[in-house]
Amino acid sequence: MVDIEVYSHQEDYMKFQNLRPDYIKAITVSLDLAKKYVADKEEVILADFCCGTGSNSKEFASLLNGLRKVILVDINGGFLEIAKKSGIKSKDLILQESDILEASFLKECNIVLSIFAYHHVPDEKKQLYINKIKECLKDKGILVLTEIYFNNKNNCMEYYKKLFESIPSDKTIPGLKKFLQQTAESSDFEFKVSKDYADKQFEDNGFTLLHEEKIWSNDDNSDEKEGTFVQIYRL
Ligand SMILES: C[S@@+](CC[C@H](N)C(=O)[O-])C[C@H]1O[C@@H](n2cnc3c(N)ncnc32)[C@H](O)[C@@H]1O
């Protein structure tokens, strides 16, 4: 069991995430940009890395009126059970319950969703994570990299505190504060890096940045390179 309890109570996961202004906006922006940058809408083959409940694939498939193939990978079988029953519009649906670093792929995908996923891989294995993206993404394929970046742990703690305070008190639900606190403090499931670190790693691996948006927070006090970002890369 990891040090963030909600990952053992999968049915609560989306309830918590859907109260977060950073998460809600990040998903909307990610999927709108994914739609914009994918060329051949009829033959889309998508891999969703660390897919959770598969809700992002489900929404993206609906936006495109169905996909050719969706490959969902998550280490947590409880999430994949939810995904399997969720009605993702795809001719072919592949579910892999696996550590993402051990998943098998063919080089067939037009698009990879890496949405709040890269930071779950310890830093010394992040290169292997990128190798997996390159293993499944076709040349000129699109990577949607949606991530949270911090320069240090203290700024990470501040972010989650501010995030909780930004949610109206009549909207909060039991367990939300604990979930955000555990996420901020996690040392065995969260390995967030600075934006410079990630930018360099993807650039060194041959990815070209096509578009970037800062999602949260956007107040004057926040460092311009810290917080939640959506980045669109082409391989
Ligand atoms: C923050 S959630 C994001 C889920 C989904 N992408 C979303 O946007 O809601 C992180 C997910 O990564 C999965 N995960 C963490 N480490 C993993 C690993 N090494 N291999 C595969 N999945 C992993 C967790 O089980 C969880 O579903």
The ligand as an SDF file (V2000), in Angstrom:
LIG
                    3D

 27 29  0  0  0  0  0  0  0  0999 V2000
   -2.6400   10.8930  -10.2100 C   0  0  0  0  0  0  0  0  0  0  0  0
   -3.2650    9.3920  -10.8760 S   0  0  0  0  0  0  0  0  0  0  0  0
   -3.6410    9.9110  -12.5410 C   0  0  0  0  0  0  0  0  0  0  0  0
   -4.6400    9.0340  -13.1940 C   0  0  0  0  0  0  0  0  0  0  0  0
   -5.1840    9.5680  -14.5180 C   0  0  0  0  0  0  0  0  0  0  0  0
   -4.1360    9.7200  -15.5020 N   0  0  0  0  0  0  0  0  0  0  0  0
   -5.9310   10.8550  -14.3010 C   0  0  0  0  0  0  0  0  0  0  0  0
   -5.5910   11.8650  -14.9560 O   0  0  0  0  0  0  0  0  0  0  0  0
   -6.8790   10.8630  -13.5020 O   0  0  0  0  0  0  0  0  0  0  0  0
   -1.8590    8.3870  -11.0710 C   0  0  0  0  0  0  0  0  0  0  0  0
   -2.1310    6.9800  -11.5760 C   0  0  0  0  0  0  0  0  0  0  0  0
   -0.8640    6.3730  -11.8180 O   0  0  0  0  0  0  0  0  0  0  0  0
   -0.9250    5.0140  -11.4680 C   0  0  0  0  0  0  0  0  0  0  0  0
    0.4630    4.5730  -11.2920 N   0  0  0  0  0  0  0  0  0  0  0  0
    1.3580    5.0110  -10.3900 C   0  0  0  0  0  0  0  0  0  0  0  0
    2.5580    4.4240  -10.5700 N   0  0  0  0  0  0  0  0  0  0  0  0
    2.4170    3.5930  -11.6390 C   0  0  0  0  0  0  0  0  0  0  0  0
    3.3110    2.7210  -12.3280 C   0  0  0  0  0  0  0  0  0  0  0  0
    4.5760    2.5770  -11.9690 N   0  0  0  0  0  0  0  0  0  0  0  0
    2.8420    2.0300  -13.3890 N   0  0  0  0  0  0  0  0  0  0  0  0
    1.5470    2.1590  -13.7800 C   0  0  0  0  0  0  0  0  0  0  0  0
    0.6660    2.9680  -13.1520 N   0  0  0  0  0  0  0  0  0  0  0  0
    1.0840    3.6820  -12.1040 C   0  0  0  0  0  0  0  0  0  0  0  0
   -1.7860    5.0190  -10.2190 C   0  0  0  0  0  0  0  0  0  0  0  0
   -2.3180    3.7470   -9.9410 O   0  0  0  0  0  0  0  0  0  0  0  0
   -2.8400    6.0510  -10.5980 C   0  0  0  0  0  0  0  0  0  0  0  0
   -3.9170    5.4640  -11.2540 O   0  0  0  0  0  0  0  0  0  0  0  0
  1  2  1  0
  2  3  1  0
  2 10  1  0
  3  4  1  0
  4  5  1  0
  5  6  1  0
  5  7  1  0
  7  8  2  0
  7  9  1  0
 10 11  1  0
 11 12  1  0
 11 26  1  0
 12 13  1  0
 13 14  1  0
 13 24  1  0
 14 15  1  0
 14 23  1  0
 15 16  2  0
 16 17  1  0
 17 18  1  0
 17 23  2  0
 18 19  1  0
 18 20  2  0
 20 21  1  0
 21 22  2  0
 22 23  1  0
 24 25  1  0
 24 26  1  0
 26 27  1  0
M  CHG  2   2   1   9  -1
M  END
$$$$
